[in-house]
């Protein structure tokens, strides 16, 4: 009998030590957290701007390549004199130097733009994760949870454990509270039109 009660007490202590767990879907945070969506929109704009610049540079390089092909074709004219061939060769070499320079600049620009975007994405991820940690801790304390884990590595979890919306609610509230307050623009009322001046010879009205 003693051994049975000892086993029962031991089982009870094991269940009491089991932590209360919450689950957070980080993908939902990136979709619904206003700060995350704002930062993602800014990054998309930077990507579009960089792509537009790349397209312009590509067109310039392609134009130089077309010009090089034209010069090369002229250089193959059998009717060219020796001086003419030398002139075309000098023109080709000069144009080719410009072409190689522009092509190298294009590649450098693409690499720099890609690295800048990747750096911004990395910084954004760090910010969002740091914010989520703070608010997840707040939700855990409010709900009496001992542990909150991400949903990604979990194969199965009951829906009752999901506290994603609670964390997102706290994130958006904190983000809104930290946003700078923009004073409304006050448009001054239009001034009353000036009274017309009396015409010459008019007498003032009798009082």
C-alpha positions in Angstrom: 0.0 0.0 0.0 2.8 2.4 0.9 4.5 1.7 -2.4 1.3 2.4 -4.3 0.8 5.8 -2.6 4.5 6.5 -3.2 4.0 5.8 -6.9 0.9 7.9 -7.0 2.6 10.9 -5.4 5.6 10.5 -7.7 3.2 10.5 -10.7 1.5 13.6 -9.4 4.8 15.4 -9.0 5.7 14.6 -12.6 2.5 16.0 -13.9 2.8 19.1 -11.7 6.3 19.7 -13.2 5.1 19.5 -16.8 5.3 23.0 -18.1 2.4 24.9 -19.6 3.3 25.4 -23.2 2.2 27.9 -25.8 2.8 27.7 -29.6 3.5 30.7 -31.9 3.4 30.6 -35.7 6.3 32.9 -36.8 5.0 33.0 -40.3 1.7 34.5 -39.1 3.7 37.1 -37.2 5.5 38.2 -40.4 2.1 38.4 -42.1 0.1 40.3 -39.5 2.6 42.3 -37.4 2.4 45.8 -38.8 6.0 46.6 -38.3 7.0 43.4 -40.2 4.7 44.3 -43.1 5.9 47.9 -43.1 9.6 46.8 -43.3 8.8 44.3 -46.0 7.1 46.9 -48.1 10.2 49.2 -47.7 12.5 46.4 -48.8 10.3 45.6 -51.8 10.5 49.3 -52.9 14.3 49.1 -52.5 14.3 45.9 -54.6 12.2 47.5 -57.3 14.4 50.6 -57.4 17.5 48.6 -57.6 16.1 46.4 -60.4 15.1 49.5 -62.4 18.7 50.8 -62.1 20.0 47.4 -63.1 17.8 47.4 -66.2 19.0 50.8 -67.3 22.6 49.7 -66.9 22.0 46.5 -68.8 20.5 48.5 -71.7 23.6 50.8 -71.8 25.9 47.7 -71.9 23.8 46.1 -74.6 24.0 49.3 -76.6 27.7 49.4 -76.3 27.9 45.7 -77.4 25.7 46.6 -80.5 28.1 49.5 -81.3 31.1 47.2 -81.0 29.5 44.7 -83.4 28.9 47.5 -85.9 32.5 48.7 -85.6 33.8 45.1 -86.1 31.7 44.7 -89.2 33.0 48.0 -90.6 36.6 46.7 -89.9 35.9 43.7 -92.1 35.2 45.8 -95.2 37.7 44.6 -97.9 37.6 48.1 -99.4 39.2 49.7 -96.3 42.6 51.2 -96.7 45.4 50.5 -94.2 44.8 53.9 -92.6 41.1 53.1 -92.5 41.7 49.8 -90.8 43.9 51.4 -88.2 41.3 54.0 -87.5 38.6 51.4 -87.1 40.8 49.3 -84.9 41.5 52.2 -82.6 37.8 53.0 -82.5 37.0 49.4 -81.6 39.6 49.3 -78.9 38.4 52.5 -77.3 34.8 51.3 -77.4 35.7 47.9 -76.1 37.5 49.5 -73.1 34.3 51.4 -72.3 32.2 48.3 -72.8 34.4 46.3 -70.4 34.3 49.1 -67.8 30.5 49.4 -68.0 30.1 45.6 -67.7 32.3 45.5 -64.7 30.4 48.4 -63.1 27.1 46.6 -63.8 28.3 43.4 -62.0 29.6 45.4 -59.0 26.3 47.3 -58.8 24.3 44.0 -58.9 26.4 42.5 -56.1 26.2 45.6 -53.9 22.5 45.9 -54.4 22.0 42.2 -53.6 24.2 42.4 -50.5 22.4 45.6 -49.3 19.0 43.9 -49.6 20.1 40.7 -47.9 21.5 42.8 -45.0 18.2 44.7 -44.6 16.3 41.4 -44.6 18.6 40.0 -42.0 18.2 43.1 -39.8 14.4 43.0 -40.2 14.3 39.3 -39.1 16.4 40.2 -36.0 14.1 43.1 -35.1 10.9 41.0 -35.5 12.3 38.1 -33.6 13.5 40.4 -30.8 10.1 42.1 -30.6 8.3 38.8 -30.6 10.4 37.5 -27.7 9.4 40.5 -25.6 5.7 40.2 -26.3 5.7 36.4 -26.0 7.1 36.7 -22.5 4.3 39.2 -21.7 1.7 36.7 -23.0 3.3 33.8 -21.2 3.1 35.7 -17.9 -0.5 36.7 -18.5 -1.6 33.1 -19.3 0.6 31.4 -16.8 2.7 29.6 -19.4 6.2 28.3 -18.7 7.2 27.8 -22.3 6.4 29.3 -25.7 7.9 27.6 -28.7 7.8 28.2 -32.4 5.4 26.2 -34.5 7.8 25.3 -37.3 9.7 22.4 -35.6 6.5 21.0 -34.0 4.9 18.0 -35.8 1.6 18.3 -33.9 0.0 20.6 -31.4 -3.5 21.1 -30.2 -5.1 24.4 -31.3 -5.7 25.3 -27.7 -2.0 25.8 -27.3 -1.7 28.4 -30.0 -1.1 31.9 -28.7 0.0 33.5 -32.0 -2.9 36.0 -32.2 -2.3 37.1 -28.6 1.4 37.8 -29.4 0.5 39.6 -32.6 -2.1 41.7 -30.7 0.6 42.8 -28.2 3.1 43.4 -31.0 0.8 45.7 -32.9 -0.3 47.5 -29.8 3.3 48.2 -28.9 4.2 49.2 -32.4 1.3 51.6 -32.6 2.2 53.2 -29.3 5.8 53.7 -30.4 4.8 55.4 -33.7 5.4 59.2 -33.8 2.3 61.3 -33.4 1.8 63.5 -36.5 0.2 66.8 -35.7 -2.8 67.5 -38.0 -2.3 70.2 -40.6 -4.5 73.2 -39.9 -5.6 75.2 -42.9 -6.1 78.9 -42.0 -9.6 80.3 -42.7 -9.7 82.6 -45.8 -9.6 86.3 -44.9 -12.7 88.4 -45.6 -12.5 90.3 -48.9 -11.6 94.0 -48.6 -14.4 96.5 -49.1 -14.3 98.2 -52.5 -12.9 101.8 -52.5 -15.5 104.5 -53.2 -15.4 105.8 -56.7 -14.2 109.4 -57.4 -17.0 111.9 -56.8 -19.1 109.6 -54.7 -20.3 111.0 -51.4 -20.3 109.0 -48.2 -23.7 107.8 -47.1 -25.4 110.1 -44.6 -25.5 108.8 -41.1 
